[in-house]
Each structure stands twice: as structure tokens, then as C-alpha cells.
Amino acid sequence: MTNYLVFGHKKPDTDTIASAIAFAYFLKQEGHQAEAVALGEITGEPAFALDKFGVKPPRIIQTAANEVSNVALVDHNEPQQSVDDIDQVQIDYVIDHHRISGFNTPQPLYYRAEPLGSTATILYKMFKEYGYEIPADIAGMMLSAIISDTLLFKSPTTTEKDKEIAEKLAKIAEVDIPSYGLEFLKAGADLSKQSDEEIVDGDAKNFVMNDKSIRIGQTNIIGFEEILSRKNDLLKVMEDKRQEMNLELYVLVITDVLESDSIGLVVGDDVKVVEAAFNTKIENHQFDLPGVVSRKKQVVPPLTSAFNK
């Protein structure tokens, strides 16, 4: 029996929180001790889901090595997105649906990565493969993760397996997907409850592209008018963060969850790489991203290619 901390990436989103909770429960069924924890404050969508399904929020940690020797990662693998002392603990598990970048371990491990819309989708498959039942509250969290990462099945990352498993989780959680999904997404898109920093950095991740450090945030909204009225304040937060973290670029993707369109804001030393990546023109730090809703599939790959040219 091993004692594990289970966590997702910094700036936790719904898939990170739900998957940590689900996999901690899974490891307990395997006979281990396991606790789901978070690498940052839980707000917006994941906070709404936790409250909806009566799940206790995971506690927040800054470091892991002071508590355990072994950890399990969900919804990420890139070291810069993980706990600060990730190099001081043994990673025994990774369950993820993102690209693999900068990741290596000195020992074998259980690594499962599938090109599905959500880490929670992979975890559902694992529960069924191992014959473990999913409690209703955890099923509700996993359903919320799939809805969030697929934008209620509108994202190009969505697969038929995501839709199929979401239906099964909805039955366990006893919720109606269309009505709950819209309620859930609207809760995450309520700007009145979010500070400028929460909008900019609440779901931001660092990426290394051709040795350049890039930070990409994404926020979901309904209609662009309200958020653009705060544009100058958002740009100031982005530039302050960029300088503080010594970044090449800071990009914020603003996604209308009902219209499935986005616009982008960018600050940095050389924004022409962004114009090349998306075949667009940047004016006053702003550019259009028609039909773009997925950071993983529609933002990171073209930016990576542009930096490598």
C-alpha cells in the first residue's frame, strides 16, 4: 500500500479537479491511501460543480515532497504545469489527454494518455475495465469535466466516446445533460464574479515552444461586449504577468460558449508569430479566432508550429 497525493495542473479547471477526485477514489479501490489535492484556488465552474454534487473541495498545496514520496498526475504531464517540487517525488501514475512534452521519469510508471475530450472520459473507461462502481457524486463531477472540456460537445476535441460516457455518467448522477450543462457553463461565464486577474490567469498554462516560454489563458463568456469593456485592465494584468514570469508572449483566448467563437488578446516582444500562426492581423493587441474553442487542439499546435519555423 502506497500513500498518494493526486493532483492536476496549476490553475485548476473542472477536469483537473474532477479527475483528481475520481482517480484518488480509484486508487483507494486498489488498496492504496490517496488524497485529491489542488494546485491553486478553485473558482468558477469547478466550484459550481463541487457545490452542485455536494463534494468537499480538495485542499490546496504548494509542494508535495514534504507530505509524500509518491504522486499521481491527472490532466497534465508538463513539469512547468505541475507542483513546484515535482522533481523531488516519484510519479507512479499519469492519466492525461494532452500532448506529452518535457516529461520523463527515472523509473517505469503507469502512463495512460488518450486523444479524448476529457481526462474524466479516460477514467470512466478505467473504472469499467477494473470493475469499480462510480459513486453518484463523483459521476456528477466527471460529467461536469466532460461538459467543460468539450464545451457541451461543441469543441473539436469532442469524440463519440465522450458523448457516450457523458450519457452514462448523467444517469448515475441523475441529471439532465442539456439543462445542467447550460447552467454549469453559464456559472463559469459569469464575469461579474471574476476579477481581472481571475479572467486572465484563472485557467492559464505555461508552454515551452522552441525554447520560448508562452503562457496561454482561456476564459469562457457569453457575448464579447462586457469583457471588451475591461480590455485595457486585462492587458495590464497580462503584461504585468508576462514581465513577472519572464515570458515571450502572454495570450488570452476569450471564448463565447454559446456561439463557439473566440477572440484573442496578446502582449509580448514579438506578436508577429501569433499573426503567422492564425493567419490574422493584430490590432490594439486584439485578434479574431473564428470557430476556435479549444486551446489544446486549435491554439497550442499552430502556435508551436509558428515558433518552430
N, C-alpha and C positions, 0 to 999 in steps of 0.2 A: 504493500500500500504506500502510495506517494501523496504528499500534500502539495496541491497545485493552487496557484493563482491563475485565473483565466481572464484574459482581457483582450480588447480590440485596440484600435488605433487611438491616438490623441484626438481631441475634439470629437468626442464620441457621437455618432449618429444612431439611428434606431437599429440598424443591422448589427453594429458593434455591440450595443447593449444587449439586445435580444439574443444574439449568438453567444455572448459570454455567459448569460444566464442559462441558456439551453445546454451549452457544452459542459458547464460546471455540473449541471444535473446529470448529464450523460456519464461523466467521469465518476460520479458517485455511484451510479448503477454498476460501474466496472469495479467498484470496491475501493476507490481512492477517496481521499479528502480533497475537496475542491471548493473554491470560493470565486464567484464572479466579482470583478472589481472594474473600476472605470479610470481612465487616464484623463480626466477632466470633468468639468461641471456638466450635468445632464439637464438640458433645457428643451423647449420646443416639442418636436414630435416624440422623441423617446420619453420625455417626462409625461406627455399626454397618455401614451400607451401604458406606461407603468401605473399611472393612476387609474386608467380605464379597467385594467385587468387585476388591480389590487396586488401588484408585485412590489416588494420592497426595493427601493433603488440601491444599486451596488455602491459600496463606499468608494471614495476617490483615493488613489495612491499616486505618489510621485516616483517611488522606487520600489523594487521588488526583492532585491537580494538581501535586504535587512529582515525579510519575513520568510522567504522560502528559497530553496535551491533549484526548484523545477517550476516551469511555467508552461502554459498552453496559450497560443496565439490564435485569435479568430479575426476574420475580416481584414487582415493585413499581414505583410511579411517584411516590408521595407524597414530597416533599422531606424531610420530617422522619424518614422511614424510611431515607433513603439516606446516602451517605457525607457526612461533615461539611462538605466543601468542594465540594458538588455544584454550587454556583453559579459555581465557578471553572473548570469543564471543559465541553467541548462534548458533549452527549448526542446520539449518532448513531443509537442503536437503543433501543427499549423492546419487550420481549416479556413480556406480562403477562396475568393473568386476574382482576385485581381492579378495583374501582371506580377512576375517574380523578378525582383531587382535588388541587387546588393545583399542577397541573403545567402548565408552559409552557416553550417554548424560543424563542430569537430567530431560529432558522433551521429549515428543513424537516428532517425526520428520518424514519427507518423506524419506524413505530409499529404494533405488532400486538397487539391485545387481543381475546380471545375468551372467551365465558362457558362455559369448560370447567373441569373439576375440578382441573386442574394446568397450570402453565406448561409442564411437560415434554410434555404432550399436544400443545400447540401446536407445540413444537419438533420433535416427531416428524413432524408434517404438513409443516413447512418442509423437513426433511431429504428427505422423499419428493418434494416439489414441485421441489426443486433437484437431485434425483438423487444425493444423497450417501448413502453407506452409513454405518450406525451401528456402531461397534466394540462388541464384546460387553460390555466393562467399562462403557462409557458407557450402553449399553442397560440394564444392571443398575441403574445409578444412576437413570436416567429412570423405570424401572419402580418403584423404591422411592419416588420422588417422587409418582407417581400413587397408589400404595398409601397413602402418608402423608396426602396432601391429601384423599383420598376415604374415609379410614378403611376401607380394603379394600372400597370400593364401597358403604359404608353411609351416607355423607354425602349430604344432599340436593343438594350441588353436583355429584354424580356424573352424568355423561352416558353415553349408549351409546357415544359416541366414545372416552371414557376407557377403558371396558371393552375395546373392540375393540383399541385401541392397546396397552393393557397386555398383552393376549394376544400380540401381535406382538413386543413387547419381551421378553417372557418366553421366547419361542422363540429370539431372538437371544442372550439371556443364559443360556439353558439352565437355567432354574429353574422350579419348580412354584409357581404363584401362591398357592394356599391354604396350603401348608406354609411357604413362605418369608414370605408376608405375615403370618401369625400370629407367626412367630419374630421378624420385624422389629418389629412393633407391641409385642410383649412386651418387647423390648430397650429401646424408648423409654419403656415404662411402669414400668421398674424404679426405684422410689423410693429404694431402699437406696443407690443410687449418686449420688443428687442431693441437693445442699444445699438449704436453704430458699430461698436466693436463686435457685438454678437452677430450682427449681419455679415460683417466682413470675415471674421475669423472663427465663427461658430462651427463651421464644417470645413475648415481649410486643412489641406495636406501639403507636405513638402515633397518635391520630386527632384531627382538629380537627372539632368538632361545634358549630355556631353560635357560633364564636369561643372555644369551651371546649376545653381540652386534656384528652383522655381517653387513658388507657393501658389496653389490654386484653391480658392474658396468657391463655394456654391451655396446659394440661398434660394429657397422656393417662395414665390409670391403669387398673388392673384392680381394681375394688372400692373403695369410698369409706372404709372403716374406717381403713386405715393413714394416709391423708393427713389425715383429720379429726383424728387424734390429734396432728397437728402444726399444727392450725389457728391457735392463738394466736401461734406463731412466724411462720407465714406472714403473718398480719395485720400483725404488727410490721414485717416486711420491706416489705409493701405500703405502709404508712403512711410509713415512712422514705423510700421511693422517691417517694411522692406529694409529700411536702414538698420533697425534694431537687430534683425536676423541676418543681415549681410546677404540679401537675395539679389539675383539678377533681375527677376520680374516678380510682381505680385498680380495675379489675375483673379478677378471675381466674376463668376458666372451667375447671372440672375435669371432664374427660370420661372416662367409663368406656367404653373402646373395644370391649368385648365386649357390653355391654348397650345401647350407643347412647343413653345418658342423661348429663346433666350436672347439676352444682350450681355455684353461683356464690358467690364471696366478693367483698365490696366495701368500700372505705373512701373517704371523701370528705366534702365540705362539705354536699352535698345529695343523699342517696341516693334521695329520692322519685322522681327521674326514672327510676331503674332499676326501681322498683316499677311505674311507669306503663308503661315500655317492655315489660315482660314480664308485666304483669298478675299480679304476685306480691306477697308480703309478705316483707320482710327482717327476720329475727330474729337478733340477735347477729352481724350482718354477713354472714349466710348466706341464700341463697335457692335455690329449686329451678328447674331448667331441664329439665323432662321432654322427651325427644325431641330436645334441642338438641345438635348435634355440630359445627356449622360456625360459626366466628366470622364469616367473610365473609358468609354468607347469613342466619344466624339470630340473630346478636348485633349486628353493626355496623348493619344497616338499622333495626331497631326502636329502638335507642338514638339513632341520628341523628334519626329522626322525633320521638322524645320530646323531644329537646333543641330541636327546631325549633318546637315547639308554644308 
